[in-house]
Amino acid sequence: MSLPRLASFGAEPAGERLRRIERSPHYDAATGTFRNPVHAATPPRAEGSRLEMARVMLNRKERRPAAPVRVRRPDLAEPPASGLRLTWLGHSTVLAEIDGRRVLFDPVWGERCSPFTFVGPRRYHPPPLPLAALGGVDVVVVSHDHYDHLDMPTIRALARSDVHFVVPLGVGAHLERWKLRPDRFTELDWHESTQVAGLTLTATPARHFCGRGLRNRQRTLWASWVVTGPDHRVFHSGDTGYFPGFADTGSAHGPFDATMIQVGAYSDYWPDIHMTPEEGVRTHLDLCGTAADSVLLPIHWGTFNLAPHPWHEPGERMLAATSEAGVRLAVPPPGGSFEPSSRDLPDTPWWRASGGAGGRTSPAAAVGERAGEGAVRGSAPDGGRGKRAPGRGGTSETSAAQSG
């Protein structure tokens, strides 16, 4: 007798969905799994001794901020003057306002990236604003089904609106388990596109893996994403190791006004499935070529403790790597927004105020001043009704210290 499967684990593809997966050119019928664009074990096997890796992962030195992380409440009341604005909401969650439409990538408002509410990696900081205060969204894009990218409570809260979801092939099984009708989402294989609200969304290859349980069958796909509007185009990497195929994506779909590139949670123990900051810069150059105006936004760092490196290290390494390569970098604090066309990009190393990279932390710098609207108080997806974001120039900041 089998026990009921916890809803947060999602569901395995079956029926016509599974048959479509089996027809995919990226599915290996011999192993019954999706395969990566270049060789990498799926699921990945750690390099070196498991005991050594466990010892490294248990070392908590600099793995969390030494002082509260300052969070900025974004000002979303007015549309971007240039037609394109990105707002980093922590980890891989980004709101892209592009040519009059709003795209939300990898939305995670939950306290922990885990199937459980009481255990698992916990946030360093709360979401910059309650989900209910975000306003209308035209499309939600999910890169893959790991818990720090596909958060069941957040998906269920978003599903109460009329937003459409675009996900990699197979991920629809989880959404149906969570009571979304099939007409509410579109599943894409690599190189497939769909049109939503006047935007073209294309799933492009990534080098990663999938799964929400202990026994991963690798039957849901992982992807990076291209979103193209009438006047602008952006790229979101999802989670990925570096591979030469990014140059092909750039040739087919670029150059991009902005790229959102995974540069955190890397380790020598899993080099194939997460990029270092230097590899992230290389990816940006592969995607954008000599387009000097393209902006790189680092994602997948600064929110959860998922790797043995110091929590602030990706930010410091990005500053050095982009400076050396001559790449335009935007490093807003959680909740910070910018327009890629601006000459004044956010480049202040905000993490140093929380003790990152040996920065000295004063109480005033750590806590910040509460201005404009109230501080963010919770991190649950519904987070209270909230008020409309303040008008232009009404940014507010808050901070939170949490232990995991």
DRENVOSE-493855 format. One record per residue (C-alpha): residue number from 1; residue in three letters; x, y, z. Coordinates in nm, 2 decimals, padded with zeros to 4 digits. Layout:
! DRENVOSE-493855
  resi  resn      xx      yy      zz
   NUM   ALA       X       Y       Z
...
***
This chain:
! DRENVOSE-493855
  resi  resn      xx      yy      zz
     1   MET   00.00   00.00   00.00
     2   SER   00.15   00.33  -00.11
     3   LEU   00.11   00.65   00.10
     4   PRO  -00.05   00.96  -00.06
     5   ARG   00.20   01.19  -00.23
     6   LEU   00.23   01.53  -00.06
     7   ALA   00.09   01.80  -00.29
     8   SER   00.41   02.01  -00.27
     9   PHE   00.60   01.72  -00.44
    10   GLY   00.38   01.78  -00.75
    11   ALA   00.31   01.49  -00.99
    12   GLU   00.48   01.27  -01.24
    13   PRO   00.39   01.32  -01.61
    14   ALA   00.15   01.07  -01.75
    15   GLY  -00.08   01.00  -02.04
    16   GLU  -00.05   01.23  -02.34
    17   ARG   00.19   01.46  -02.16
    18   LEU   00.43   01.17  -02.11
    19   ARG   00.39   01.06  -02.47
    20   ARG   00.48   01.41  -02.58
    21   ILE   00.79   01.40  -02.36
    22   GLU   00.89   01.07  -02.51
    23   ARG   00.87   01.22  -02.86
    24   SER   01.10   01.50  -02.76
    25   PRO   01.44   01.50  -02.95
    26   HIS   01.59   01.59  -02.61
    27   TYR   01.45   01.28  -02.43
    28   ASP   01.66   00.96  -02.41
    29   ALA   01.43   00.66  -02.45
    30   ALA   01.70   00.42  -02.34
    31   THR   01.74   00.58  -02.00
    32   GLY   01.39   00.73  -01.97
    33   THR   01.52   01.08  -01.89
    34   PHE   01.58   01.42  -02.05
    35   ARG   01.94   01.48  -02.14
    36   ASN   02.16   01.79  -02.13
    37   PRO   02.28   01.97  -02.44
    38   VAL   02.64   01.86  -02.35
    39   HIS   02.74   01.57  -02.13
    40   ALA   02.65   01.61  -01.77
    41   ALA   02.52   01.35  -01.53
    42   THR   02.14   01.38  -01.47
    43   PRO   02.10   01.39  -01.18
    44   PRO   02.44   01.54  -01.12
    45   ARG   02.70   01.34  -00.93
    46   ALA   02.92   01.53  -00.69
    47   GLU   03.29   01.55  -00.78
    48   GLY   03.51   01.41  -00.50
    49   SER   03.43   01.25  -00.17
    50   ARG   03.07   01.27  -00.04
    51   LEU   03.21   01.29   00.32
    52   GLU   03.43   01.58   00.22
    53   MET   03.14   01.76   00.06
    54   ALA   02.92   01.70   00.36
    55   ARG   03.20   01.85   00.58
    56   VAL   03.22   02.15   00.36
    57   MET   02.85   02.20   00.35
    58   LEU   02.83   02.19   00.73
    59   ASN   03.08   02.48   00.76
    60   ARG   02.85   02.78   00.82
    61   LYS   03.12   03.05   00.81
    62   GLU   03.00   03.35   00.62
    63   ARG   02.71   03.15   00.47
    64   ARG   02.46   03.39   00.61
    65   PRO   02.46   03.77   00.64
    66   ALA   02.62   03.90   00.96
    67   ALA   02.36   04.17   00.99
    68   PRO   02.01   04.22   00.84
    69   VAL   01.98   04.26   00.46
    70   ARG   01.83   04.59   00.35
    71   VAL   01.53   04.53   00.13
    72   ARG   01.39   04.80  -00.10
    73   ARG   01.02   04.83  -00.18
    74   PRO   01.00   04.88  -00.55
    75   ASP   00.82   05.17  -00.71
    76   LEU   00.60   05.02  -00.98
    77   ALA   00.33   05.29  -00.99
    78   GLU   00.45   05.43  -01.33
    79   PRO   00.55   05.23  -01.64
    80   PRO   00.91   05.25  -01.74
    81   ALA   00.99   05.55  -01.96
    82   SER   01.21   05.34  -02.19
    83   GLY   00.97   05.06  -02.22
    84   LEU   01.19   04.81  -02.03
    85   ARG   01.24   04.78  -01.66
    86   LEU   01.37   04.49  -01.45
    87   THR   01.30   04.45  -01.08
    88   TRP   01.50   04.19  -00.89
    89   LEU   01.29   04.05  -00.61
    90   GLY   01.55   03.81  -00.47
    91   HIS   01.71   03.49  -00.58
    92   SER   01.59   03.42  -00.94
    93   THR   01.26   03.61  -00.91
    94   VAL   01.25   03.90  -01.15
    95   LEU   00.96   04.12  -01.27
    96   ALA   01.03   04.23  -01.63
    97   GLU   00.81   04.52  -01.76
    98   ILE   00.86   04.50  -02.13
    99   ASP   00.68   04.70  -02.40
   100   GLY   00.37   04.75  -02.19
   101   ARG   00.35   04.39  -02.06
   102   ARG   00.46   04.24  -01.73
   103   VAL   00.65   03.91  -01.71
   104   LEU   00.73   03.74  -01.37
   105   PHE   01.02   03.49  -01.38
   106   ASP   01.05   03.21  -01.12
   107   PRO   00.82   03.36  -00.86
   108   VAL   00.91   03.24  -00.50
   109   TRP   00.75   03.42  -00.21
   110   GLY   00.77   03.13   00.03
   111   GLU   00.97   03.14   00.35
   112   ARG   01.17   02.83   00.26
   113   CYS   01.26   02.66  -00.07
   114   SER   01.14   02.32   00.05
   115   PRO   00.83   02.08   00.03
   116   PHE   00.79   02.15   00.40
   117   THR   00.72   02.47   00.59
   118   PHE   00.93   02.37   00.89
   119   VAL   01.26   02.27   00.74
   120   GLY   01.48   02.36   00.44
   121   PRO   01.68   02.67   00.33
   122   ARG   01.52   02.98   00.47
   123   ARG   01.53   03.33   00.34
   124   TYR   01.80   03.58   00.44
   125   HIS   01.54   03.86   00.38
   126   PRO   01.16   03.89   00.33
   127   PRO   01.02   03.94  -00.02
   128   PRO   01.04   04.31  -00.10
   129   LEU   00.67   04.34  -00.12
   130   PRO   00.36   04.12  -00.06
   131   LEU   00.26   03.93  -00.37
   132   ALA  -00.09   04.09  -00.35
   133   ALA   00.08   04.43  -00.39
   134   LEU   00.27   04.34  -00.70
   135   GLY  -00.02   04.43  -00.93
   136   GLY  -00.13   04.26  -01.25
   137   VAL   00.10   04.02  -01.44
   138   ASP   00.05   03.91  -01.80
   139   VAL   00.26   03.59  -01.79
   140   VAL   00.45   03.38  -01.53
   141   VAL   00.76   03.20  -01.66
   142   VAL   00.91   02.91  -01.47
   143   SER   01.26   02.77  -01.56
   144   HIS   01.23   02.43  -01.39
   145   ASP   01.07   02.25  -01.11
   146   HIS   01.32   02.28  -00.82
   147   TYR   01.17   02.44  -00.50
   148   ASP   01.37   02.76  -00.52
   149   HIS   01.21   02.83  -00.87
   150   LEU   00.87   02.66  -00.85
   151   ASP   00.70   02.74  -00.52
   152   MET   00.36   02.58  -00.48
   153   PRO   00.20   02.84  -00.24
   154   THR   00.32   03.12  -00.47
   155   ILE   00.18   02.94  -00.78
   156   ARG  -00.15   02.88  -00.61
   157   ALA  -00.18   03.25  -00.51
   158   LEU  -00.09   03.37  -00.86
   159   ALA  -00.34   03.13  -01.01
   160   ARG  -00.63   03.32  -00.84
   161   SER  -00.57   03.59  -01.11
   162   ASP  -00.61   03.53  -01.48
   163   VAL  -00.23   03.52  -01.55
   164   HIS  -00.11   03.26  -01.80
   165   PHE   00.19   03.03  -01.71
   166   VAL   00.46   02.92  -01.95
   167   VAL   00.67   02.63  -01.83
   168   PRO   00.91   02.37  -01.97
   169   LEU   00.78   02.04  -02.10
   170   GLY   00.64   01.82  -01.82
   171   VAL   00.61   02.09  -01.55
   172   GLY   00.24   02.11  -01.63
   173   ALA   00.19   01.79  -01.43
   174   HIS   00.27   01.98  -01.12
   175   LEU   00.04   02.26  -01.21
   176   GLU  -00.25   02.03  -01.27
   177   ARG  -00.19   01.86  -00.94
   178   TRP  -00.22   02.21  -00.79
   179   LYS  -00.56   02.26  -00.96
   180   LEU  -00.46   02.47  -01.26
   181   ARG  -00.67   02.39  -01.57
   182   PRO  -00.47   02.30  -01.88
   183   ASP  -00.58   02.61  -02.06
   184   ARG  -00.41   02.82  -01.79
   185   PHE  -00.06   02.71  -01.89
   186   THR   00.16   02.63  -02.19
   187   GLU   00.44   02.37  -02.19
   188   LEU   00.73   02.41  -02.43
   189   ASP   01.02   02.20  -02.54
   190   TRP   01.36   02.36  -02.62
   191   HIS   01.34   02.58  -02.93
   192   GLU   00.96   02.60  -02.91
   193   SER   00.78   02.94  -02.88
   194   THR   00.44   03.07  -02.78
   195   GLN   00.27   03.41  -02.80
   196   VAL   00.12   03.56  -02.49
   197   ALA  -00.02   03.92  -02.46
   198   GLY   00.18   04.03  -02.77
   199   LEU   00.51   03.88  -02.64
   200   THR   00.70   03.59  -02.79
   201   LEU   00.84   03.34  -02.53
   202   THR   01.09   03.08  -02.64
   203   ALA   01.23   02.80  -02.43
   204   THR   01.61   02.76  -02.50
   205   PRO   01.86   02.50  -02.38
   206   ALA   02.01   02.50  -02.03
   207   ARG   02.25   02.25  -01.86
   208   HIS   02.08   02.14  -01.54
   209   PHE   01.85   01.88  -01.40
   210   CYS   01.50   01.85  -01.24
   211   GLY   01.30   01.68  -00.96
   212   ARG   01.10   01.75  -00.65
   213   GLY   01.14   01.41  -00.47
   214   LEU   01.42   01.18  -00.35
   215   ARG   01.39   00.96  -00.67
   216   ASN   01.41   01.20  -00.96
   217   ARG   01.30   01.05  -01.29
   218   GLN   01.43   01.35  -01.50
   219   ARG   01.10   01.36  -01.69
   220   THR   01.04   01.73  -01.66
   221   LEU   01.25   01.96  -01.86
   222   TRP   01.47   02.26  -01.75
   223   ALA   01.51   02.57  -01.97
   224   SER   01.64   02.91  -02.01
   225   TRP   01.40   03.17  -02.16
   226   VAL   01.39   03.44  -02.43
   227   VAL   01.12   03.70  -02.41
   228   THR   01.08   03.92  -02.71
   229   GLY   00.85   04.22  -02.74
   230   PRO   00.79   04.47  -03.02
   231   ASP   01.09   04.68  -02.91
   232   HIS   01.29   04.49  -02.65
   233   ARG   01.42   04.14  -02.57
   234   VAL   01.55   03.98  -02.26
   235   PHE   01.71   03.65  -02.15
   236   HIS   01.66   03.46  -01.83
   237   SER   01.91   03.17  -01.77
   238   GLY   01.72   02.97  -01.51
   239   ASP   01.97   02.74  -01.35
   240   THR   02.25   02.61  -01.57
   241   GLY   02.61   02.52  -01.60
   242   TYR   02.81   02.69  -01.87
   243   PHE   02.81   02.53  -02.22
   244   PRO   02.89   02.66  -02.57
   245   GLY   02.52   02.66  -02.68
   246   PHE   02.47   03.00  -02.53
   247   ALA   02.64   03.14  -02.84
   248   ASP   02.38   02.96  -03.06
   249   THR   02.10   03.12  -02.85
   250   GLY   02.26   03.46  -02.89
   251   SER   02.28   03.41  -03.27
   252   ALA   01.92   03.30  -03.30
   253   HIS   01.75   03.54  -03.06
   254   GLY   01.99   03.81  -02.95
   255   PRO   02.14   04.05  -02.89
   256   PHE   01.95   04.13  -02.57
   257   ASP   01.88   04.45  -02.39
   258   ALA   01.94   04.27  -02.07
   259   THR   02.03   03.92  -01.95
   260   MET   01.94   03.77  -01.61
   261   ILE   02.22   03.52  -01.54
   262   GLN   02.25   03.26  -01.26
   263   VAL   02.58   03.32  -01.08
   264   GLY   02.52   03.18  -00.73
   265   ALA   02.51   02.84  -00.55
   266   TYR   02.81   02.72  -00.75
   267   SER   03.07   02.47  -00.62
   268   ASP   03.35   02.25  -00.74
   269   TYR   03.14   01.96  -00.62
   270   TRP   02.88   02.03  -00.89
   271   PRO   03.05   02.22  -01.17
   272   ASP   02.82   02.11  -01.45
   273   ILE   02.49   02.25  -01.33
   274   HIS   02.56   02.60  -01.18
   275   MET   02.78   02.87  -01.31
   276   THR   03.04   03.08  -01.14
   277   PRO   03.03   03.46  -01.18
   278   GLU   03.31   03.44  -01.43
   279   GLU   03.12   03.19  -01.63
   280   GLY   02.81   03.41  -01.61
   281   VAL   03.00   03.69  -01.77
   282   ARG   03.12   03.46  -02.04
   283   THR   02.76   03.35  -02.10
   284   HIS   02.65   03.72  -02.13
   285   LEU   02.91   03.78  -02.39
   286   ASP   02.81   03.47  -02.58
   287   LEU   02.45   03.59  -02.58
   288   CYS   02.51   03.96  -02.66
   289   GLY   02.84   03.96  -02.86
   290   THR   02.97   04.31  -02.90
   291   ALA   02.64   04.48  -02.80
   292   ALA   02.80   04.71  -02.55
   293   ASP   02.47   04.85  -02.42
   294   SER   02.34   04.51  -02.30
   295   VAL   02.31   04.49  -01.92
   296   LEU   02.38   04.18  -01.70
   297   LEU   02.16   04.13  -01.39
   298   PRO   02.31   03.85  -01.16
   299   ILE   02.04   03.62  -01.02
   300   HIS   02.03   03.31  -00.80
   301   TRP   02.22   03.46  -00.51
   302   GLY   02.17   03.67  -00.19
   303   THR   01.85   03.51  -00.07
   304   PHE   01.90   03.14   00.02
   305   ASN   02.19   02.94   00.16
   306   LEU   02.24   02.67  -00.11
   307   ALA   02.61   02.63  -00.15
   308   PRO   02.94   02.64   00.05
   309   HIS   03.06   02.97  -00.07
   310   PRO   03.01   03.29   00.14
   311   TRP   02.67   03.44   00.08
   312   HIS   02.81   03.77  -00.06
   313   GLU   03.09   03.62  -00.28
   314   PRO   02.89   03.62  -00.61
   315   GLY   02.84   03.99  -00.58
   316   GLU   03.20   04.06  -00.52
   317   ARG   03.32   03.83  -00.80
   318   MET   03.07   03.99  -01.04
   319   LEU   03.20   04.33  -00.98
   320   ALA   03.55   04.22  -01.07
   321   ALA   03.46   04.00  -01.36
   322   THR   03.23   04.25  -01.54
   323   SER   03.49   04.53  -01.48
   324   GLU   03.76   04.32  -01.65
   325   ALA   03.54   04.22  -01.94
   326   GLY   03.38   04.57  -01.99
   327   VAL   03.03   04.44  -01.93
   328   ARG   02.76   04.67  -01.80
   329   LEU   02.64   04.53  -01.46
   330   ALA   02.34   04.61  -01.25
   331   VAL   02.34   04.49  -00.89
   332   PRO   02.03   04.63  -00.73
   333   PRO   01.94   04.53  -00.37
   334   PRO   01.64   04.30  -00.33
   335   GLY   01.35   04.50  -00.46
   336   GLY   01.56   04.73  -00.67
   337   SER   01.46   04.83  -01.02
   338   PHE   01.65   04.97  -01.32
   339   GLU   01.60   05.05  -01.69
   340   PRO   01.88   04.89  -01.90
   341   SER   01.89   05.20  -02.12
   342   SER   01.98   05.42  -01.83
   343   ARG   02.34   05.55  -01.79
   344   ASP   02.30   05.53  -01.42
   345   LEU   02.27   05.16  -01.33
   346   PRO   02.26   05.04  -00.96
   347   ASP   02.62   04.94  -00.89
   348   THR   02.66   05.00  -00.51
   349   PRO   02.78   04.68  -00.33
   350   TRP   02.48   04.68  -00.10
   351   TRP   02.58   04.34   00.06
   352   ARG   02.87   04.51   00.24
   353   ALA   02.63   04.68   00.47
   354   SER   02.53   04.34   00.59
   355   GLY   02.88   04.23   00.66
   356   GLY   02.96   04.09   00.32
   357   ALA   03.32   04.09   00.19
   358   GLY   03.46   04.22   00.53
   359   GLY   03.24   04.52   00.52
   360   ARG   03.20   04.70   00.85
   361   THR   02.84   04.70   00.96
   362   SER   02.70   04.99   01.16
   363   PRO   02.35   04.96   01.32
   364   ALA   02.23   05.25   01.10
   365   ALA   02.36   05.09   00.78
   366   ALA   02.22   04.75   00.87
   367   VAL   01.87   04.86   00.97
   368   GLY   01.82   05.15   00.75
   369   GLU   01.55   05.42   00.78
   370   ARG   01.19   05.35   00.72
   371   ALA   01.06   05.59   00.46
   372   GLY   00.74   05.64   00.26
   373   GLU   00.52   05.33   00.29
   374   GLY   00.56   05.08   00.57
   375   ALA   00.82   04.81   00.59
   376   VAL   00.76   04.46   00.45
   377   ARG   00.64   04.25   00.75
   378   GLY   00.59   03.90   00.61
   379   SER   00.70   03.66   00.35
   380   ALA   00.39   03.44   00.29
   381   PRO   00.27   03.45  -00.07
   382   ASP  -00.05   03.63   00.03
   383   GLY   00.14   03.86   00.27
   384   GLY  -00.17   04.08   00.34
   385   ARG  -00.35   04.29   00.09
   386   GLY  -00.08   04.56   00.10
   387   LYS  -00.11   04.91  -00.05
   388   ARG  -00.03   05.03  -00.40
   389   ALA   00.34   05.09  -00.44
   390   PRO   00.43   05.46  -00.37
   391   GLY   00.47   05.70  -00.65
   392   ARG   00.79   05.77  -00.83
   393   GLY   01.06   05.87  -00.58
   394   GLY   00.87   05.71  -00.29
   395   THR   01.11   05.41  -00.24
   396   SER   01.11   05.26   00.10
   397   GLU   01.35   05.02   00.26
   398   THR   01.34   04.76   00.54
   399   SER   01.55   04.48   00.67
   400   ALA   01.51   04.14   00.84
   401   ALA   01.74   03.91   01.02
   402   GLN   01.63   03.54   01.00
   403   SER   01.80   03.23   01.11
   404   GLY   01.77   02.91   00.91
***
